[in-house]
Amino acid sequence: MKYIITEQIIEEYKKYLIREEKSKATISKYIRDIKKLMDYAAGCEITKELMAIYKKDLYINKQYELSSINSFIIAVNRLFEYMKWYGLHTKTYHIQKKVFSPGNRNLSKKEYKKLVSAAMRSGKKRLAMIIRTLGSMGIRISELSYITLEGVKSGIIDIYCKGKQRKALVPGKLQKILLRYASENGIESGMLFCTSSGKAVDRSNIWKEMKKLAKKAGVAKEKIFPHNLRHLFAKTFYNIDKDIMMLAGLLGHNSIETTRIYIMTTCEEYQKQLDKMELV
């Protein structure tokens, strides 16, 4: 039997992922990663040897980060399991846990407020409200559809994501701002942030709108992406009482190891601590 990835196989696997209730983002990524391998194989049979060469090529020639390569491999391994092509299972790279995060990617509270101000000055009030909501609640951008007028009024938002349900609290100040926003825009019920057709706002459009604010806000472009607001929320919350268990609950994490990624200290902060030791 030859192991060849075809469009038909990909389509069948996509239907399987939908039946398994995987999120749209997960399905999109898996299919994209599988097609990457299919294009690389160019109709040839997928073998262990080809997978080894592909894995090496991604690192040496394509120069992907090891974490990205691992995500590609995991995606195709899931397909192999589905197809019962067990002999093709490929090992991921072993990566040592990061001790610190790159400081040039961290968004500060001051920069966050600059983004909100820039959005307001540009007449993009909805974008300003979205940035405030993501930053002060720590939710994922995919969870914006759960921000309803009813939820804001109660101060508690019910969120269902990744097969889990959790409650997110709306800070008092944000509650007043969003209720005023709803009133000004004639929103009487349902989602606060949606398109004219009533659909949830698109993640990529929000990202593009935020990027356009970079110059006006005086913030480096590489720091502007929606998920960075979740990181800012996590670090700001954690720095108050250093309660990682409470933070994990707010972020909806099952594992504290996942939460640790969000509160990682920067290289510069580690350097300052080392200099204070005066052991040189």
Secondary structure, 3 states (H helix, E strand, C coil): CCCCCCHHHHHHHHHHHHHCCCCHHHHHHHHHHHHHHHHHHCCCCCCHHHHHHHHHHHHHCCCCCHHHHHHHHHHHHHHHHHHCCHHHCCCCCCCCCCCCECHHHCCCHHHHHHHHHHHHHCCCHHHHHHHHHHHHHCCCHHHHHHCEHHHHHHCEEEEEECCEEEEEECCHHHHHHHHHHHHHCCCCCCECCECCCCCECCHHHHHHHHHHCHHHHCCCHHHCCHHHHHHHHHHHHHHHHCCHHHHHHHHCCCCHHHHHHHCCCEHHHHHHHHHHHCCC
